[in-house]
Amino acid sequence: MIGRLNHVAIAVPDLKAATEVYRTTLGAHVSEAVDQPEHGVTTVFIDLPNTKIELLGVLGDNSPIAGFLERNPNGGIHHLCYEVPDIRGARDRLVAQGARVLSGGEPKIGAHGKPVLFLHPKDFCGTLVELEEA
């Protein structure tokens, strides 16, 4: 059902500093920061030959990563994103197998302009999983 790994998301306490680490220290191609108000984050993408890294910064008081950064003040891996060809079909199959879809189960438009869903980490080995329609 899942396709390729789309990205690994890393929550960071200082988005500008993290961006510079990837750009300057590692010599990576780094996107501009883009606010994602519907998701409460600011995103920066690092392009790699086989996938992407998504840096997540807090945007607003209700940012979902604020709590993550309180528990992990230095930041860390927040979620893995896998591509699926049909997000609603994937959701229905997963729910039928007992998986929990977060935020009411309806896809939202993600940072790449495509529908996304998040799956409860307790159902996936302690890892928050994002599905993105490819």
C-alpha positions as CSV (number, residue, x, y, z in Angstrom):
1,M,0.0,0.0,0.0
2,I,2.7,2.5,0.9
3,G,5.0,3.9,-1.7
4,R,8.3,5.7,-1.4
5,L,9.5,7.6,1.6
6,N,8.5,11.2,0.7
7,H,10.3,12.9,3.6
8,V,11.6,12.7,7.2
9,A,10.3,15.6,9.3
10,I,12.5,17.1,12.0
11,A,11.1,19.5,14.6
12,V,13.6,22.2,15.4
13,P,13.7,24.9,18.1
14,D,15.4,27.5,15.8
15,L,14.4,27.1,12.1
16,K,16.9,29.7,10.8
17,A,19.8,28.0,12.6
18,A,18.8,24.5,11.5
19,T,18.5,25.8,7.9
20,E,22.0,27.2,8.0
21,V,23.4,23.9,9.3
22,Y,22.0,22.0,6.3
23,R,22.9,24.8,3.8
24,T,26.3,25.8,5.1
25,T,27.7,22.8,7.0
26,L,26.2,20.0,4.9
27,G,26.1,21.9,1.6
28,A,22.5,20.9,0.9
29,H,20.0,22.6,-1.4
30,V,17.5,24.2,1.0
31,S,14.2,25.8,0.2
32,E,12.8,29.1,1.5
33,A,10.8,28.9,4.7
34,V,7.1,28.7,4.1
35,D,4.4,29.3,6.7
36,Q,1.7,26.5,6.8
37,P,-1.0,28.2,8.9
38,E,-3.5,25.4,8.6
39,H,-0.9,23.1,10.2
40,G,0.7,25.5,12.7
41,V,4.2,25.1,11.3
42,T,6.8,26.8,9.1
43,T,8.5,24.4,6.8
44,V,11.9,24.2,5.0
45,F,12.7,21.4,2.7
46,I,16.1,20.0,2.0
47,D,16.3,18.1,-1.3
48,L,18.3,14.8,-1.3
49,P,18.8,12.5,-4.2
50,N,16.4,9.9,-2.9
51,T,14.0,11.8,-0.6
52,K,13.7,15.1,1.4
53,I,14.2,16.3,4.9
54,E,11.5,18.7,6.2
55,L,12.5,21.1,9.0
56,L,9.5,22.1,11.1
57,G,9.4,25.3,13.1
58,V,6.7,26.5,15.4
59,L,4.1,28.8,13.9
60,G,1.6,30.3,16.3
61,D,0.5,29.5,19.8
62,N,-1.4,26.3,18.8
63,S,1.5,24.7,16.8
64,P,1.3,20.9,17.2
65,I,5.1,20.8,17.4
66,A,5.3,23.1,20.4
67,G,4.5,20.3,22.8
68,F,7.0,18.1,21.0
69,L,9.7,20.7,21.5
70,E,8.8,21.1,25.2
71,R,9.5,17.4,25.6
72,N,12.5,17.5,23.2
73,P,14.1,21.0,23.6
74,N,16.9,20.2,21.1
75,G,14.4,19.0,18.5
76,G,14.3,15.6,16.8
77,I,12.6,13.4,14.3
78,H,8.9,14.3,14.3
79,H,7.4,12.1,11.7
80,L,7.9,10.0,8.5
81,C,5.9,10.7,5.4
82,Y,5.1,7.9,2.9
83,E,3.4,8.3,-0.4
84,V,0.2,6.5,-1.3
85,P,-1.7,6.5,-4.6
86,D,-5.1,7.0,-3.1
87,I,-5.3,8.6,0.3
88,R,-8.9,8.0,1.0
89,G,-8.6,4.3,0.0
90,A,-5.5,4.0,2.2
91,R,-7.4,5.6,5.1
92,D,-10.3,3.3,4.7
93,R,-8.1,0.2,4.6
94,L,-6.1,1.3,7.6
95,V,-9.2,2.1,9.7
96,A,-10.7,-1.3,8.8
97,Q,-7.6,-2.8,10.2
98,G,-7.9,-0.8,13.5
99,A,-5.5,2.0,12.8
100,R,-6.4,5.5,14.2
101,V,-6.3,8.5,11.8
102,L,-5.7,11.8,13.6
103,S,-7.7,15.0,13.2
104,G,-11.0,13.4,12.3
105,G,-9.7,11.3,9.5
106,E,-10.3,13.8,6.7
107,P,-7.3,14.7,4.5
108,K,-5.9,18.2,4.6
109,I,-3.8,19.9,2.0
110,G,-0.1,19.5,3.0
111,A,3.0,21.5,2.3
112,H,3.3,20.0,-1.2
113,G,-0.2,21.0,-2.1
114,K,-1.4,17.4,-1.9
115,P,-3.8,15.7,0.5
116,V,-2.3,14.3,3.7
117,L,-3.3,12.4,6.8
118,F,-1.5,11.6,10.0
119,L,-1.7,8.2,11.7
120,H,-1.5,7.7,15.5
121,P,2.0,6.8,16.6
122,K,0.8,4.1,19.0
123,D,-0.4,2.1,16.0
124,F,2.9,2.4,14.2
125,C,5.7,1.4,16.5
126,G,5.8,4.8,18.3
127,T,6.3,6.7,15.1
128,L,3.9,9.5,13.8
129,V,3.2,8.6,10.2
130,E,2.1,11.0,7.6
131,L,0.5,9.7,4.3
132,E,0.6,11.9,1.3
133,E,-1.3,11.2,-1.9
134,A,1.2,10.9,-4.8
